[in-house]
Amino acid sequence: MNTHSVALIAIFLMIFQAQSQTPKTLTLEDIYKNNTYKEKGFGPVRWMKDNKGYSTLESNSEVGGKDIVKYDAKSGKRTILVSATQLIPEGETKALKISDYQWSTDDSKLLVFTNTKRVWRYNTKGDYWVLDLVTHELKQLGPNLPESTLMFAKFSPDATKVAFVSELNIFVQDLKTQTVEQLTTDGGDHIINGTFDWVYEEELSCRDGFRWSPDGENIAYWQSNTEGVGTFYMINNIDSIYSKPIPMPYPKVGTTLSAVKVGVIPVKGGETKWFDIPGDPRNNYLARMDFIPNSNEVMVQQLNRPQNENKVWIGDIETMKLNNILTETDDAFLDIHDDIRWLDNASYFTWSSERDGWLHLYKVSRDGKEITPITKGNFDVVNINNIDTKGGYVYYIASPDNFTQRYLYRSKINGKGTAQRITPVSQDGQSKYQISSDAKWAIQTFENTTTPSVFSLVSLPAHKTVRVLEDNSALKQKYDALGINDKEFIKVDIGDDVLDAWMIKPKDFDASKKYPLFFYVYGEPAGSTVQDNWAGGDLWHHYIADQGYVVISVDNRGTKTPRGRDWRKSIYGQIGILASEDQSKAATEILNTYNFLDPERVGIWGWSGGGQMTLNCMFRYPEIYKSGLAVSFVSDQRLYDATYQERYMGLLEDNAKGYHDGSPINYAQNLEGNLMVIHGTADDNVHYQSYEMLVDRLIKYNKLFSMMSYPMRSHSIHERENTSYHLRETMEKYWKANLPAGGK
């Protein structure tokens, strides 16, 4: 090789090295169009019945589709349980696309969910197929029913039958004879069997609406009657030359709720027997129902309309007699928890309660007369992961010392001793766990603001990492290559309390200059913005910061954080009032604390409840906030659904002033700064009506503002081609025009 060639190679190496060391520029195209920073997941995972291994999905390169494979937890040995070739229907060439799957109790059969369609938030409609792992026969459930209409299919306890919902009725299919029995026939129009109306799904997380009895002889199910519930009409103006109304029963504040009841029907067919639960069915919610193991009894949770009383009933499906064994009450509101596990041959059950000021787990006798704490201390149990009755421990997520983080703990079921942290101290951030039933193994998902999800197999209780299953290292390298400033977690003392917050500074930050302050807000009880989690890298806010802004988010009192009952329920009856006051105090304190922030350039934005909070801050504290952008917001709380709004505000007749004062539309006349409002016209959650009413009010007061509508987009404004990218470019353009960027 001559000297000239060596010199050229050296130059190329220098150029390559310089390029590799130059931080990559973060762009909206890469975030919202090119999926450059897409995170890899792992699973879905199912622990096998013997607890020695787990199953997951892996691509089959030969025939397409996915194999279901088993990994031995200890050795890592891989075994194909079901090949994609076994999931090719007769007469077809392609394997079924697995959206979800479940094993029968005896592991002899596999139920596959495919060809799914969205129902409001999630893809809960589709087709189901059953693969017999002994005969290798693959059969479709309800083959004569309309395509993609089946919901919530479940094996009977002995795996000889499968029950499912189709077009609001319940069916059972015998897997030996393939005969299909329609159990209910009145579904349709106002009657919903085995699933729920919009508000039960959205606000009570009720979707799957039926349960097999332990002996497989009966099915208990919810039936909803939406007659009398107000109908809201969305309008599709873009898919035809004529507009098409889209009706949906939607109970707004103070209006009629669906009448919901629980009944039991024999699997062999016959009449439904209904439980006569006391109370007006249109002014109570039947929020949870399930069979007690090895019995002919169901447990039903009945919330009153204000949602400050939860009556727990046990009903006998033979006699239909009811017994109220427990009543939980609160001066503010109650949340529904899915933490019930049956112990000691179903003579006790676990129950979550805030009765001592913190959310803890209790052990309750079947008759409700004995209530003993399992977890104790000045901390909240965020959720239950596993109850290991043989080992004598309950495993749960908590974070006593840092409300932005989440760790695995365990406590003795007998309530003795203190909580033991299982997640290593070195793993600062948030962890989730899928634990084997014997609590010897777990799939851990670890993340923090700078670390995308790392999936690991760990042994418990020592929490020894056995193997890393997916570390998202390629994404981590891309993120690090951006050279952006990490989120800084800070505390903000507003006098009444000390609030958690985070801050992102521009890449070229200079503390001697003054920067515009850009607030991101949510502020309602359903969520929290200040969390030490990945959250997609929060690349939108990093992008905004690098345009020359300091971005800050603050969790006001009342947000969903593990800071105790009083923290969360301080907001009761004053949604929009307390939060905007806390946010304004935090803004003032932050501006007084950090000299590099420009008080003349303060902006705020939020989505949904955060959109409402943005409007309340803009209208109630115009001296602080100079520009605001509200997306998919509630302008008048009376327009939102009854279940959510009444839970946190009380009934309209009891708190009319609170509803008025918490609704930003009533303060629109105070607008002084720049404002942009954005909404999707097909928002089934926060209706476009809320947007139009605010626009009308702003026009009335001659307030000039910017507005953008997204036709036939829902609450998340993501459907149809190019929507997410267009939305973010629109937002960026607004900020640059109305909140000048850069240090001065």
Buried (B, 14 or more C-beta within 10 A) or exposed (E): EEEEEEEEEEEEEEEEEEEEEEEBEBEBEBBBEEEBBEBEEBBBBBBBEEBBBBBBBEEBEEBBBBBBBBBEBEEEEEEBBBBBBBBBBEEEEEBBBBBBBBBBEEBEBBBBBBBBEEBBBEBBBBBBBBBBBEEEBBBBBBEEBEEBBBBBBBBBBEBBBBBBBBBBBBBBBBBEEEEBBBBBEBBEEBBBBBBBBBBBBBBBEBBBBBBBBBBBBBBBBBBBBBEBBEEBEBBBEEEEEEEEEEEBBBBBBBBBBBBBBBBBBBBEEEEBBEBEBEEEBBEBBBBBBBBBEEBBBBBBBBBBBBBBBBBBBBBBBEEEEBEBBBEBEBEBBBBBBEBBBBBEEBEBBBBBBBBBEBBBBBBBBBEBEEEEBBBBBEBBBBBBBBBBBEBBBBBBBBBBEBBBBBBBBBBBBEBEEEBEBBBBEEBBBBBBBBBBBBBBBBBBBBBBBBBBBBBBBBBBBEBEEBEEBBBBEEBBEBBEBBBBBEBEBBEBEBEEBEBBBBBBBBBEBEEEBBBBBBBBBBBBBEBBBBBBBBBEBBBBBBBBBBBBBBBBBBBBBBBBBBBBBEBBBBBBBBBBBBBBBBBBBBBBBBBEEBEBBBBEBBBBBBBBBBBBBBBBBBBBBBEBBBBBBBBBBBBBBBBBBBBBBBBBBBBBEEBEEBBBBBBBBBBBEBBEBBBBBBBBBBBBBBBBBBBBBBBEBBEEEEBEBBEBBBBBBBBBBEBEEEBBBBBBBBBBEBBBEBBBBBBE
